[in-house]
Amino acid sequence: MLNNTTDATFQTDVKDASGTVVVDLWAEWCGPCKAMTPLLEAVATDLEGKVSIYKLDIQANPSTPGAYGVTSIPTILVFKDGEVIDRMVGNPGSKGKLKDFIGKHV
């Protein structure tokens, strides 16, 4: 299941969480971002209980992308115990590639 996070809830949702947390930084106007949502939903189902996946709308929440140097979307940040351990910029194009990228951190 995909969850939403905001600048206000990011600390609790992501930074204070234990284990692997994935954050998809996106915007409503971004076509590749919209195309990635079904891939993320499928990966979230496959990895349920192993990883938490959040979406963060950069239009409504500009502080978090700035804090992590995000200059292009879609960007996926992978956190482990509150620290960024990996990132992917752009849509991977397939569920398999996205699952492999996230799965190696679970």
C-alpha positions in Angstrom: 0.0 0.0 0.0 1.2 3.5 -0.8 1.0 6.1 1.9 1.4 9.9 1.6 3.9 11.9 3.6 4.4 15.7 3.9 7.1 18.1 5.0 5.2 18.1 8.4 5.0 14.3 8.8 8.3 13.4 7.1 10.3 13.1 10.4 7.8 10.7 11.9 6.9 8.8 8.7 10.4 8.4 7.4 13.3 9.6 9.5 12.1 8.0 12.8 11.0 4.8 11.1 13.0 1.6 11.6 13.8 -0.6 8.6 13.5 0.3 4.9 11.4 3.2 3.8 11.0 4.3 0.2 9.9 7.8 -0.7 8.7 8.7 -4.2 9.0 12.4 -4.9 6.6 13.4 -7.6 4.3 16.1 -8.9 0.8 16.1 -10.4 2.1 17.7 -13.6 4.8 15.1 -14.1 3.9 12.4 -16.7 6.7 9.9 -15.8 5.7 10.3 -12.1 2.1 9.4 -12.9 3.2 6.4 -15.0 5.3 5.1 -12.1 2.5 5.0 -9.6 1.1 1.6 -10.8 4.6 0.2 -10.7 5.0 1.4 -7.1 1.6 0.0 -6.1 2.6 -3.4 -7.5 5.9 -3.4 -5.7 4.3 -2.3 -2.5 2.0 -5.3 -2.7 4.8 -7.7 -3.4 7.0 -6.3 -0.6 4.2 -5.8 1.9 5.5 -6.1 5.5 9.1 -5.7 4.3 9.1 -2.0 3.3 7.1 1.1 3.7 6.5 3.2 0.6 5.5 6.9 0.7 4.7 9.4 -1.9 5.6 13.1 -1.4 4.1 15.8 -3.7 7.0 18.3 -4.2 4.6 21.1 -5.2 2.9 21.0 -1.8 6.0 20.1 0.1 9.1 21.9 -1.1 11.3 21.6 2.0 12.0 17.9 1.9 13.2 17.7 -1.8 15.5 20.7 -1.1 16.9 19.1 2.0 17.9 16.0 -0.1 19.1 17.8 -3.2 16.4 16.5 -5.4 16.5 18.5 -8.7 14.6 16.1 -11.0 11.5 14.0 -10.7 10.5 11.3 -10.3 13.1 10.5 -7.7 13.0 7.6 -5.3 14.9 7.9 -2.1 15.6 4.7 -0.1 16.0 5.2 3.7 17.3 2.6 6.1 16.8 3.5 9.8 16.3 7.2 8.9 19.3 7.6 6.6 19.3 7.8 2.8 21.1 4.7 1.4 20.2 4.9 -2.3 18.3 6.9 -4.9 16.9 6.4 -8.3 16.2 9.3 -10.7 13.6 8.8 -13.5 11.0 6.1 -14.1 12.6 2.6 -14.3 10.1 1.6 -16.9 9.1 -1.8 -15.5 7.9 -3.3 -12.2 10.8 -5.8 -12.3 13.5 -3.1 -12.4 11.8 -1.1 -9.7 11.3 -4.2 -7.5 15.0 -5.2 -8.0 16.1 -1.6 -7.0 14.0 -1.5 -3.8 14.3 -5.2 -3.0 18.1 -5.2 -2.7 17.6 -2.9 0.4 15.0 -5.1 2.2 
